[in-house]
Amino acid sequence: MKKFISLITGVLVSAGNLSVFPVSAADWLTYGDFSYSVEDDGGITIVEYNGKDAQIVIPEKIDGKNVTAIGACVFEENQTITDVVLPGTIKKIGYKAFDSCKNLENINFPSSLEVIDSYAFTTCHTLSAIDIRNVKSIDECAFQLCISLEEITVGGGVETIVDHAFHGCNSVDTLILCDGVKVIEEEAALNMYSLRRVIIPASVEEMGEHSVGYTCYYPNYTRIDAVIYGYPETSAEAYAAENGFKFVEIANYGDVNSDGVVDSADATLILEEYALTSTGGSSMFNANQTLCGDIDKSGTVNSSDASRVLEYYGYASTGGADIPMFYFFG
């Protein structure tokens, strides 16, 4: 009864699910441990899981038809599942589909995935990594309280990062927004306590109040000691200035000698810095050089950072077009 009420609530709260989640269970069919419905466009929506496995593989086809959606609340509060494999046909993950699956560690997001609905992964405490670069829509609270995520990259297909989309992802060190993102709504990434870097492309035209870099114990907001990387004369620079964040131009990342390019000379300087500090000597880098040289996000400049710079130099020397920041973190 609890699950049935939750399912109906999901439909009522999220109107977008009406087309992919039938109210009446009479329309459901069965395939193994899955119940499913056939949509008007011929796609299959998984509407219920009746099994007890920890590792789940969603079928690509049922009765010759593509499985295109995970419906509302299908795995909600399932404490058994640890791994989920989605097929390359999935287009949508519905409202609360994996809400409170606290032992879910791994799930793939295929390039076919377009929509992650509201609360889809809220309180997935052990979810360790997500690749959402191909997704087009991430709704409110979709990844709220995913406390084990350490890095999030949002693809440029997501034009708007809605409020509370990543609220409470308190282990995230680096938040990367790719070119194409236009709006970051207020409190979109609130309470990311571990946040050190926010990478914002020039495409971002609007940043809401407290959109990134803040914690809140209502009604008090506290600014996190994070660095915003962006382009001059953009919303990123304006937001940093208005809120007191350190701002670093994206083009400077890895360019510790400030000559406008990232090359072997930068790697040599990083190695010299590492040789000094690793033997107890005083750093020769200023704060900006340390920020730009810490490629592996360890908090210090070391030989690993020099290796990554040399790797990028080789890539750029053979025609690679990505700027350093998106090469290192993209």
C-alpha positions in Angstrom: 0.0 0.0 0.0 2.8 2.4 0.8 4.4 1.9 -2.6 1.1 2.3 -4.4 0.5 5.6 -2.6 4.0 6.7 -3.4 3.5 5.9 -7.1 0.2 7.8 -7.3 1.8 10.7 -5.5 4.7 10.7 -8.1 2.2 11.0 -10.9 0.3 13.8 -9.2 3.4 15.8 -8.2 5.3 15.4 -11.5 2.9 15.8 -14.4 5.6 14.9 -16.8 5.3 11.3 -15.7 1.6 11.0 -16.8 2.7 9.8 -20.2 5.1 7.2 -18.9 3.4 5.8 -15.8 -0.1 4.5 -15.9 -2.2 4.9 -12.8 -3.9 1.6 -13.2 -1.9 -1.5 -12.5 -4.3 -3.3 -14.8 -2.3 -2.1 -17.8 0.9 -3.7 -16.5 2.6 -6.6 -18.2 5.3 -8.9 -16.8 8.8 -9.7 -18.0 10.9 -11.7 -15.5 11.2 -9.6 -12.3 9.9 -6.5 -14.0 6.4 -5.1 -14.6 6.2 -2.8 -17.6 3.8 -0.8 -19.7 3.8 -0.1 -23.4 3.5 3.6 -24.3 1.7 5.1 -27.3 5.0 5.6 -29.1 5.8 1.9 -28.8 8.5 2.3 -26.1 8.5 0.3 -22.9 8.5 1.8 -19.4 9.6 -0.3 -16.4 7.0 0.4 -13.7 7.9 -2.1 -11.0 10.7 -4.3 -9.9 9.7 -7.5 -8.0 13.1 -9.2 -7.6 15.6 -9.3 -4.8 18.9 -9.1 -6.7 21.7 -6.6 -5.7 22.9 -6.3 -9.2 20.3 -5.4 -11.8 20.5 -5.3 -15.6 17.6 -3.5 -17.2 16.7 -5.2 -20.5 17.2 -3.4 -23.7 14.1 -4.8 -25.4 10.9 -6.5 -24.2 8.8 -8.2 -26.8 10.9 -6.6 -29.5 10.3 -3.1 -28.2 12.9 -0.7 -26.8 12.9 -0.1 -23.1 13.0 3.7 -23.0 12.1 4.7 -19.4 12.3 3.8 -15.7 9.0 4.9 -14.3 8.1 6.7 -11.0 9.3 5.1 -7.7 10.3 1.8 -9.3 13.2 1.2 -7.0 12.3 3.7 -4.3 13.7 2.7 -0.8 15.2 -0.5 -2.2 18.1 -1.2 0.2 19.3 -4.3 -1.6 20.5 -3.0 -5.0 24.1 -2.0 -5.3 24.6 -1.9 -9.1 22.3 -1.0 -12.0 23.1 -1.4 -15.7 20.9 0.7 -18.0 20.6 -0.2 -21.7 21.5 2.2 -24.5 17.8 2.8 -25.2 16.8 4.5 -22.0 15.6 8.1 -22.4 14.1 8.9 -19.1 14.6 8.1 -15.4 11.3 9.0 -13.6 10.3 10.7 -10.4 11.8 9.1 -7.4 12.9 6.1 -9.5 15.9 5.4 -7.2 15.0 7.6 -4.3 16.6 6.5 -1.0 18.4 3.5 -2.5 21.1 4.0 0.1 23.3 1.1 -1.0 23.3 1.9 -4.7 27.0 2.4 -5.6 27.1 2.2 -9.4 24.8 3.1 -12.2 25.6 4.0 -15.8 23.9 6.8 -17.7 24.0 5.9 -21.5 24.2 8.5 -24.2 20.6 7.9 -25.0 19.4 9.3 -21.6 17.8 12.7 -21.9 15.8 13.3 -18.7 16.5 12.7 -15.0 13.3 13.6 -13.2 12.7 15.2 -9.8 14.1 13.3 -6.7 15.3 10.5 -9.0 18.4 9.8 -6.9 17.7 11.7 -3.7 19.5 10.2 -0.7 21.5 7.6 -2.7 24.2 7.8 0.0 26.8 5.5 -1.5 26.5 6.5 -5.2 30.1 7.1 -5.9 30.2 8.6 -9.5 27.9 9.9 -12.2 28.5 10.8 -15.8 25.6 13.1 -16.9 27.4 14.9 -19.7 24.8 13.7 -22.3 21.7 14.4 -20.3 19.4 17.3 -21.4 17.3 17.9 -18.3 18.0 17.4 -14.6 15.0 18.3 -12.4 14.8 19.6 -8.9 16.5 17.6 -6.1 17.5 14.9 -8.6 20.8 14.2 -6.8 20.0 15.7 -3.4 22.0 14.2 -0.6 24.2 12.0 -2.7 26.8 12.4 -0.1 29.5 10.1 -1.6 29.8 11.9 -5.0 33.2 13.7 -5.2 33.0 15.2 -8.7 30.1 16.2 -10.9 30.2 17.2 -14.5 27.1 18.7 -16.1 26.9 18.5 -19.9 26.0 21.5 -22.0 22.7 19.9 -23.0 21.4 20.9 -19.6 20.6 24.6 -20.2 19.2 25.2 -16.7 20.5 23.7 -13.5 17.4 23.9 -11.3 17.2 24.8 -7.7 18.5 22.1 -5.3 19.5 19.7 -8.1 22.7 18.9 -6.2 21.7 20.0 -2.7 23.7 18.4 0.0 26.2 16.6 -2.1 28.7 17.3 0.6 31.7 15.4 -0.6 31.9 17.1 -4.0 35.3 18.7 -4.5 34.8 19.9 -8.1 31.7 21.0 -9.9 32.1 21.3 -13.7 29.6 22.9 -16.0 30.2 22.4 -19.7 29.6 24.9 -22.5 25.9 25.2 -23.2 24.7 25.6 -19.6 22.9 29.0 -19.5 21.2 29.3 -16.1 22.2 28.2 -12.6 19.1 28.7 -10.4 19.3 29.8 -6.8 20.5 27.2 -4.3 21.2 24.7 -7.2 24.3 23.4 -5.4 23.6 24.4 -1.8 25.5 22.6 1.1 28.4 21.2 -0.9 30.6 21.5 2.2 33.8 20.1 0.5 33.5 22.2 -2.6 36.9 23.7 -3.8 36.4 24.3 -7.5 33.5 25.5 -9.6 34.2 25.6 -13.3 31.7 27.8 -15.2 31.7 28.3 -19.0 31.0 31.6 -20.8 27.6 30.3 -21.9 26.2 30.8 -18.4 24.1 34.0 -18.6 22.4 33.9 -15.2 23.4 32.8 -11.7 20.8 32.9 -9.0 21.3 33.9 -5.4 23.4 31.4 -3.4 23.4 29.2 -6.5 26.9 27.7 -5.8 29.4 28.0 -3.0 27.1 28.3 0.0 25.9 26.3 3.0 22.7 27.2 4.8 21.3 26.6 8.2 18.1 28.6 7.7 18.0 31.5 7.7 21.8 32.0 7.7 24.0 31.4 4.6 27.8 30.8 4.9 30.1 31.2 1.9 32.4 28.2 1.3 36.1 28.8 0.6 35.8 27.7 -3.0 37.4 29.1 -6.2 35.3 30.0 -9.3 37.0 29.4 -12.6 35.6 31.2 -15.6 36.1 33.8 -18.3 36.5 37.5 -17.7 33.5 39.8 -18.1 31.0 36.9 -17.7 28.3 35.9 -15.2 30.9 33.8 -13.4 33.3 36.7 -12.8 30.4 38.9 -11.7 29.0 36.3 -9.3 32.5 35.8 -7.8 33.0 39.5 -7.3 29.5 40.0 -5.8 29.9 37.1 -3.4 33.6 37.4 -2.4 34.8 34.2 -4.1 38.3 34.0 -5.6 38.1 34.1 -9.4 40.6 32.4 -11.7 40.5 32.6 -15.4 40.0 29.2 -17.0 42.6 29.8 -19.6 45.3 30.0 -16.8 44.7 26.6 -15.5 48.0 24.7 -15.5 49.9 27.8 -16.7 52.0 28.3 -13.6 54.5 30.6 -15.3 51.7 32.8 -16.8 53.1 32.9 -20.3 49.7 32.1 -21.9 50.3 28.4 -22.7 50.5 25.1 -20.9 53.6 23.3 -21.8 56.8 21.6 -20.6 58.0 24.8 -19.0 55.1 24.7 -16.6 55.8 21.0 -15.9 59.4 21.8 -15.1 58.3 24.6 -12.6 55.8 22.3 -11.0 58.6 19.6 -10.5 60.9 22.3 -9.0 58.2 23.4 -6.6 57.5 19.7 -5.6 61.3 19.1 -5.0 61.4 22.1 -2.7 58.2 21.4 -0.7 58.7 17.6 -0.5 62.1 18.1 1.2 60.9 20.7 3.7 61.7 23.8 1.7 59.5 26.9 1.4 57.2 27.1 -1.5 58.2 29.4 -4.4 54.6 29.5 -5.7 52.1 32.1 -4.8 48.5 31.2 -4.1 47.4 31.5 -7.7 50.2 29.3 -9.0 49.3 26.7 -6.4 45.7 26.7 -7.5 46.6 26.5 -11.2 49.2 23.9 -10.7 47.2 21.4 -8.5 45.8 19.5 -11.5 45.0 16.3 -9.6 43.1 18.1 -6.9 45.2 16.7 -4.1 45.6 20.1 -2.4 49.4 20.2 -3.1 51.5 20.6 -6.2 53.4 17.4 -7.0 54.9 15.1 -9.7 51.4 13.9 -10.6 50.5 17.4 -11.6 53.6 17.7 -13.7 52.8 14.5 -15.5 49.3 15.7 -16.3 50.7 19.0 -17.7 53.1 17.1 -19.9 50.2 14.9 -21.1 48.2 17.9 -22.1 51.2 19.5 -23.8 51.6 16.3 -25.9 47.9 16.4 -26.7 47.9 20.1 -27.7 51.1 19.7 -29.7 49.4 17.1 -31.9 46.4 19.2 -32.7 44.2 18.7 -29.6 41.7 21.6 -29.3 40.4 21.3 -25.7 41.5 24.1 -23.4 43.5 22.8 -20.4 40.6 23.1 -17.8 38.2 21.0 -19.8 41.0 18.5 -20.8 41.9 18.0 -17.2 38.4 17.8 -15.8 36.0 17.3 -18.8 
